[in-house]
């Protein structure tokens, strides 16, 4: 997806703020406060990204929300920070990310940026590397692999692919609900045993 826009933000907590949306030559106003302030159509940004790699927050802690985005246009992906159409700073990424989110940690009032790459979660604070979390890789389901392989080789259609994935997902949900049900039953049985023991002691 080619990014054809850039975002203007201001102190959006002020009640007089309003939203204006520019899409080409079309303009529309939204009277809802505390929302987007301004969006500009800009076809010459040269940024290539996907929706999962775009986020906004007060990254620098100055009360001004800015755009955090991963740029896939270059040979090496870069995590970029923009204020309106103005580039502020960036950071190199070791590989192509799957998604980007911003969050607040317990020990800081400034938000962090989490970038998911492979089985790792890279955390940036003030657009600088902060820490890295590695998650144990999960083995892919062979049934799902065969379905996607058959779809890529055009051996099955979209309908068959969706049906096969839906059946697999349904089975996973059934297993999960069974585990939850059994755990709840186990908890109830233990609670009942404790209750009966307490009641017997009170009777005696």
ZIBEL-V46879 format. One record per residue. N is the residue number from 1. RES is the residue in one small letter. PSI is psi in radians with two decimals (* if undefined). BURIAL is b if it has 24 or more other C-alpha atoms within 12 Angstrom, else e. Layout:
# ZIBEL-V46879
n = (N	N)
res = (RES	RES)
psi = (PSI	PSI)
burial = (BURIAL	BURIAL)
This chain:
# ZIBEL-V46879
n = (1	2	3	4	5	6	7	8	9	10	11	12	13	14	15	16	17	18	19	20	21	22	23	24	25	26	27	28	29	30	31	32	33	34	35	36	37	38	39	40	41	42	43	44	45	46	47	48	49	50	51	52	53	54	55	56	57	58	59	60	61	62	63	64	65	66	67	68	69	70	71	72	73	74	75	76	77	78	79	80	81	82	83	84	85	86	87	88	89	90	91	92	93	94	95	96	97	98	99	100	101	102	103	104	105	106	107	108	109	110	111	112	113	114	115	116	117	118	119	120	121	122	123	124	125	126	127	128	129	130	131	132	133	134	135	136	137	138	139	140	141	142	143	144	145	146	147	148	149	150	151	152	153	154	155	156	157	158	159	160	161	162	163	164	165	166	167	168	169	170	171	172	173	174	175	176	177	178	179	180	181	182	183	184	185	186	187	188	189	190	191	192	193	194	195	196	197	198	199	200	201	202	203	204)
res = (x	x	x	x	x	x	x	x	x	x	x	x	x	x	x	x	x	x	x	x	x	x	x	x	x	x	x	x	x	x	x	x	x	x	x	x	x	x	x	x	x	x	x	x	x	x	x	x	x	x	x	x	x	x	x	x	x	x	x	x	x	x	x	x	x	x	x	x	x	x	x	x	x	x	x	x	x	x	x	x	x	x	x	x	x	x	x	x	x	x	x	x	x	x	x	x	x	x	x	x	x	x	x	x	x	x	x	x	x	x	x	x	x	x	x	x	x	x	x	x	x	x	x	x	x	x	x	x	x	x	x	x	x	x	x	x	x	x	x	x	x	x	x	x	x	x	x	x	x	x	x	x	x	x	x	x	x	x	x	x	x	x	x	x	x	x	x	x	x	x	x	x	x	x	x	x	x	x	x	x	x	x	x	x	x	x	x	x	x	x	x	x	x	x	x	x	x	x	x	x	x	x	x	x)
psi = (2.18	2.21	2.03	0.37	2.88	2.76	2.35	2.30	2.64	-2.89	1.54	-0.05	-0.17	2.45	-0.38	-0.05	2.57	3.00	2.38	2.28	2.14	2.08	1.68	-2.14	0.02	2.47	2.38	2.58	2.48	2.18	0.06	2.15	3.00	0.67	-2.84	2.47	-0.86	2.43	2.21	2.41	2.10	1.70	-0.14	0.37	-0.57	0.32	2.29	2.16	3.12	2.84	-0.53	-0.22	0.53	2.31	2.92	2.53	3.01	1.28	-0.67	-0.04	0.40	0.20	0.08	2.02	2.36	2.93	2.18	2.19	2.57	2.22	2.03	0.04	-0.56	3.02	-0.75	2.29	2.55	2.41	2.04	2.61	2.17	2.52	1.86	-2.19	0.03	2.24	2.31	-1.05	2.99	3.01	2.46	2.51	2.45	-0.39	3.09	2.21	2.81	-0.40	2.86	2.35	2.75	2.57	2.85	2.23	2.91	-0.49	0.25	2.55	-0.15	2.37	2.66	2.78	2.15	2.21	2.12	2.04	2.00	-2.23	0.42	2.66	1.94	2.21	2.23	2.38	2.21	0.64	0.38	2.54	2.26	-1.04	2.97	2.32	2.27	2.24	2.42	2.28	2.57	2.29	2.38	2.53	2.21	-0.58	-0.76	-0.68	-0.77	-0.64	-0.83	-0.67	-0.77	-0.62	-0.72	-0.59	0.11	0.56	-0.43	2.77	-3.13	-0.71	-0.78	-0.68	-0.84	-0.71	-0.75	-0.75	-0.63	-0.72	-0.75	-0.76	-0.69	-0.73	-0.69	-0.72	-0.67	-0.78	-0.75	-0.77	-0.61	-0.76	-0.74	-0.75	-0.80	-0.74	-0.66	-0.72	-0.70	-0.74	-0.73	-0.75	-0.73	-0.69	-0.70	-0.71	-0.77	-0.71	-0.78	-0.67	-0.73	-0.72	-0.71	-0.71	-0.70	-0.65	-0.71	*)
burial = (e	e	b	e	b	b	b	b	b	b	b	b	e	e	e	e	e	b	b	b	b	e	e	e	e	e	e	e	e	e	e	e	e	e	b	b	b	b	b	b	e	e	e	e	e	e	b	b	b	e	e	e	b	b	b	b	b	b	b	b	e	e	e	b	b	b	b	b	b	b	b	b	e	e	e	e	b	b	b	b	b	b	b	b	b	e	e	e	e	e	b	b	b	e	b	b	b	b	b	b	b	b	e	e	e	e	e	e	e	b	b	b	b	b	b	b	b	e	e	e	b	b	b	b	b	b	b	b	e	e	e	e	e	e	e	e	e	e	e	e	e	e	e	e	e	e	b	e	e	e	e	e	e	e	e	e	e	e	e	e	b	e	e	e	e	e	e	e	e	e	e	e	e	e	e	e	e	e	e	e	e	e	e	e	e	e	e	e	e	e	e	e	e	e	e	e	e	e	e	e	e	e	e	e)
